[in-house]
Amino acid sequence: MVLSQTHISTIVKGTFGYLDPEYYRRKKLTEKSDVYSFGVVLFETLCARPAVMPMGEIEEEEYEKVNLAEWASNCYQMGTLDQIIDPYLKGKIAPECFKTFTSIARKCLADRGSERPSMGDVLCNLELAMQQQDAADLPEDMAQKVANGRMNGDVTISINNEQGIHFYNSDKTPGVEFSEIMVPMGR
């Protein structure tokens, strides 16, 4: 057996900002390590900021770094997360969607892997957030009909883009949620 085949590295490797704190301590990757990293990606998406941000110049080429995961977690706990989101999204996110999205993103960043949700739970919560946003984006009269269960028949949506106007009929173009896409084998 060659030395390279028997050698086990004890050096922690990974991209700072996405690195699971439990992996850093135990040097053991788990499925929940990926959940942590995905939580960082969720906050990157919400805040339009990188996982690690330079915060002011200390010396010519040296910067102090701020970890987005820690910053977002602190803002979540203090109830000020709405102050660090992408300015483009301010006022466009439905309150219920914002609450669901930030709650699951924060749970992904739990310090201990055992306290983090499964990716299946993350997916279900993200789908819920998407549905909450979609419902909030409906015109008020249509939203009321949907809420009262009086919406029946076909719903036709027209989209006007560079290719022209396209019509989509709800009975003829069924939607597929992410959780309905099944791929039995991994990559």
N, C-alpha and C positions, 0 to 999 in steps of 0.2 A: 504494500500500500504506500502510495506517495504521501509525503508530508502534507502537501496542500489538501489532500482528501481527509486527513485526520485533524487538521487544525481547526479549532473553534475560536472565533473572535469574541472577545468580551468588550470590545469597543462599541459604544453606542453610536449607531449610524442613523441618519435621518435628516430631514430638512427642518431646521429650527423654525418654530412657529406652528408646525403641524405635528410635532413629536409628542406622542402620548406621555404624560408625566409618569405614569406607572411603568412604561417601558424604560424610561430614563432611570428609574430607581431599581427595577428588577432585571433589566436587560432581557426581557422576554416579550415578544410580540404576540398579541392575541387578536381575535376577531374584533374585540372592542377597541383595539388600537386604531383600527380603520374608522370606527365610529367617531372617535375623538377627532381624527383628521378631517372627517367629513363635516363635523360641527364647525371646525375652523373655516372650511370652504363656505358653509352656509352664512357665517358672519361676514366673510369676504364679499359675498354676493350682496348681502343686505346693506353693508356699510361702504361698498366700493373702495375698500382699502386692502392693502396686502397683509399677509399674516404677520409680518414683521415690518414695523414702520420706523424710519429715522425720525428722531424728535430733537431737532436743534443741533447745531454744530458745537462740538466741544473744542476740538482743535481742527486744523485745516482739513484733514481727511478722515477724522474720527467722529462717529456719530453715536449717540445714545440710542438704543433700540427699545421700542415698545412692542410688546406682544399683544396682538389683536385679541386673542382668546381671553387673556387676563383682563384686558381693558373692557371688552364687551361683557364679560361675566360680572365685573364690578358695576358697570352701568346697569345691567339687568337687575342686580340685587338692589341698587339704589333707585330703580325706577326711572332712570334717565337715558335708557337705550334709544329712545326716539330722537335724542339730540345728536347721536353719532351716525345715524343712517344716511345713506346716499341722499344728498339734497334733491336729486331728481325724483326720488320715491316719496319724499315728504308730501303728505296730503293725498297721495294716490293709493295708499295701502289701507284696506278696510281694517278697522280696529280688531275685529275677531281674527282676521287673517294674520295680522301683526302679532297678536297674542299667541296664537297657535304656532306660528313659524319661530318666533323667538324662544318660546318655551321648549320646543323640541331641540332647537340649536343649542340652547343652554344645557339641556340634559345630556347632549352628546359630549359636552366638555366636562362632565363630572370627573373629579380627580381620580376616583377608583373605577376601574372598568366594570365591576359588578353593579355599579349604580347607573351605568349608561344603558340606554335602550338598545334593542336589537335593530338592525337595519330595516327589518320588516316593520317595526313600530315607527321608525323614522319615516319610512315611505308612506305608511298610512296617515301619519300626521301631516306630511307635506301635501298629500292628496286632499286632506281635509282643508288645509289652508288654501289650496287652489280653489276648491269648491266655495269656500267662504268669500274669496275675492271675486270669483265669477258671479256669485249671487249679488254681491254688493255693486258690481258693475252693470247689472241689468237695469233697464229703465224702471222707474218706481212702480208704474202700473203693472208691468210684467212680473216684477219681483213679488208684488202683492198676490198676484194670481198663482205664482209658483208656491209661495208660502201657504196659501189657502188650499192648495191641491186642486185648483180649478183649471189648471193648464192641461188641456188635452188636444189631441190632433197633432198635426205637423207644425214644426217651427222652422221657418225658412230664414236663413241668415245670408245676407249679401255682403260680399267683400269686394271693394274696388281697389285694384292695385295696378301695377304696370301692365299686366297681362289682360286687363279688362275687368269686367264685373263677373263674379262667380257666385252662384247660388248653391247653398248647401241645405239639404232637407234633412231634418233630424231622423225621420224614419228610414231614409235611404243611405245616410252616412253615419253609422253608429260610431260613437267615440270609444277609444280604448284608453283606459286608465293605466298608469304605469304598473300597478300591481297585477293587471290582467295579462301582461306580457310575460310569458313563461319561456325561459331558456333553461332546459334541464341540465345542460353541461356548462361548465365554466369556460373561461377563455382558452 
